[in-house]
């Protein structure tokens, strides 16, 4: 049977909220809350001594297993990688259109894509990469869409000025039919200090 430290470790790993020492005492049937705190301290020291990527912190009245703050950049990189892998070509096309022409309505998006875009827009709204920015002053007053902060984070952009030039995207589309997200919207590890200037960009709102 796993020792007490292993059992405490398992409880912390399995919980998505901080666990109180009193709860650990109850679950492990320990003699006192102090004994539970002693195990937590021992586990915390063990993690620190071996230079683990995880640490045990006390927060919100309980204890929680978290990634060390100095490794946070790796989690950001992982999230970007997941976004790259899971977006379809239709989603990438729609994001590119909204990114350059926002705020833009669904009829405008569909006119450029040549296909119905209801499903892909709904998917991007659920992913919080797009948001509804209001209604267009046009017949039917359709919703207009714009990108979000999550969009910038996912693609490694400081702001919309860091979007690549239209010519670069068109060259990529012609060169590679197996489109991947980094080719459409590069996510450099370190955004430049100044937005990328020059080149023709699609005018917003048209």
HUSUL-V348234 format. One record per residue. PHI is phi in radians with two decimals (NA if undefined). OMEGA is omega in whole degrees, 0 to 359 (NA if undefined). D_LAST is the distance of its C-alpha to the last C-alpha in Angstrom with 1 decimal. Layout:
phi->[PHI;PHI]
omega->[OMEGA;OMEGA]
d_last->[D_LAST;D_LAST]
//
This chain:
phi->[NA;-1.00;-1.28;-1.07;-1.09;-1.10;-1.20;-1.09;-1.04;-1.10;-1.12;-1.14;-1.13;-1.41;-1.64;-1.69;-2.30;-1.02;-1.86;-1.26;-1.04;-1.09;-1.19;-1.11;-1.00;-1.14;-1.16;-1.56;0.97;-1.47;-1.31;-2.68;-1.16;-1.07;-1.15;-1.11;-1.15;-1.10;-1.15;-1.10;-1.12;-1.14;-1.17;-1.08;-1.13;-1.07;-1.10;-1.15;-1.15;-1.63;1.13;-1.12;-1.32;-1.95;-2.55;-1.81;-2.13;-1.76;-2.66;1.00;1.41;-2.52;-2.12;-2.52;-1.60;-2.39;-1.34;-1.10;-1.05;-1.22;-1.83;-1.03;-1.07;-1.22;-1.19;-1.09;-1.11;-1.12;-1.09;-1.09;-1.09;-1.10;-1.10;-1.06;-1.31;-1.78;-1.56;-1.37;-1.06;-1.06;-1.15;-1.14;-1.04;-1.14;-1.08;-1.11;-1.09;-1.16;-0.99;-1.62;-2.01;-1.08;-1.30;-2.40;-1.59;-1.03;-1.00;-1.19;-1.10;-1.18;-1.11;-1.38;-1.43;1.41;-2.48;-1.11;-2.11;-0.99;-1.13;-1.22;-1.14;-1.07;-1.10;-1.24;-1.16;-1.11;-1.38;1.11;-1.51;-2.23;-2.51;-1.42;-1.80;2.38;-2.18;-1.46;-1.38;-2.67;-0.90;1.47;0.74;-1.20;-1.11;-2.02;-2.05;-2.52;-1.38;-2.05;-1.11;-1.06;-1.06;-1.09;-1.11;-1.08;-1.77;1.18;-1.83;-1.28;-2.75;-1.15;-1.14;-1.48;-1.07;-1.17;-1.19;-1.02;-1.07;-1.13;-1.14;-1.09;-1.13;-1.15;-1.03;-1.29;-1.43;-2.47;-1.29;-1.49;-1.20;-2.18;-1.01;-1.04;-1.31;-1.48;-2.32;-0.96;-2.05;-1.05;-1.17;-2.26;-1.01;-1.17;-1.16;-1.97;-1.01;-1.21;-1.86;1.37;1.39;-1.43;-2.09;-1.21;-1.13;-1.19;1.43;-1.56]
omega->[180;179;186;180;179;180;176;179;180;179;181;181;186;185;177;176;178;180;178;178;179;179;178;177;182;183;182;179;178;184;183;175;179;178;177;179;177;177;178;179;180;179;179;179;180;178;182;184;182;178;181;176;179;175;177;180;175;184;177;179;181;182;185;175;182;174;178;185;181;178;184;182;179;179;176;180;178;180;178;180;179;179;180;186;192;181;179;177;179;179;180;177;182;178;179;180;181;181;184;187;185;354;186;183;178;178;178;178;182;177;180;181;180;180;176;185;182;186;183;177;178;179;182;174;179;179;180;174;174;174;177;185;182;179;180;178;183;179;181;180;181;174;171;186;175;180;184;174;178;176;181;181;183;184;177;182;175;176;183;177;179;177;179;180;182;182;180;180;181;179;179;180;181;186;187;179;176;188;172;187;182;181;180;182;184;179;182;181;181;179;179;182;181;177;178;183;177;179;180;175;178;180;182;172;179;NA]
d_last->[67.2;64.6;65.8;64.6;62.1;60.5;60.3;58.7;56.2;55.4;54.9;52.5;50.5;50.2;49.1;45.5;46.9;49.7;53.2;55.9;59.2;61.0;59.0;59.8;63.5;63.4;61.7;64.0;67.0;67.8;70.6;68.6;65.2;66.5;67.0;63.4;62.3;64.6;63.0;59.5;60.7;62.4;59.3;57.2;59.7;59.8;56.0;56.2;59.2;57.7;54.4;52.5;48.7;49.2;50.8;52.3;51.2;52.4;49.6;49.4;53.1;53.1;52.7;49.8;49.3;46.2;44.9;46.0;43.4;43.8;42.5;39.3;37.2;38.3;37.1;33.6;33.8;35.0;32.1;29.6;31.7;31.7;27.9;27.7;30.2;28.9;25.3;24.8;22.7;20.5;20.1;19.4;16.7;15.0;15.5;14.1;10.7;10.8;12.3;9.8;6.5;8.4;8.7;7.5;9.7;12.4;11.7;8.3;10.5;13.3;11.7;11.2;14.6;16.4;18.5;18.9;17.8;19.7;22.5;20.6;18.4;21.8;23.4;20.9;21.3;25.0;25.0;23.2;20.6;17.8;18.1;16.8;15.2;15.5;14.3;11.3;12.6;12.5;15.5;17.2;15.4;14.3;14.4;11.6;12.7;13.2;15.8;19.3;22.2;23.8;21.0;21.8;25.5;25.4;23.8;25.8;23.1;23.9;20.3;16.8;17.9;20.3;17.8;18.8;17.2;15.1;18.1;20.4;18.7;18.6;22.3;23.2;21.8;23.8;26.9;27.3;26.8;28.4;25.4;26.3;24.3;25.7;24.6;20.9;21.0;24.3;26.2;28.5;31.6;31.2;27.8;28.0;28.8;25.8;22.2;21.5;20.4;19.6;17.8;14.3;11.6;8.1;6.2;5.7;3.8;0.0]
//
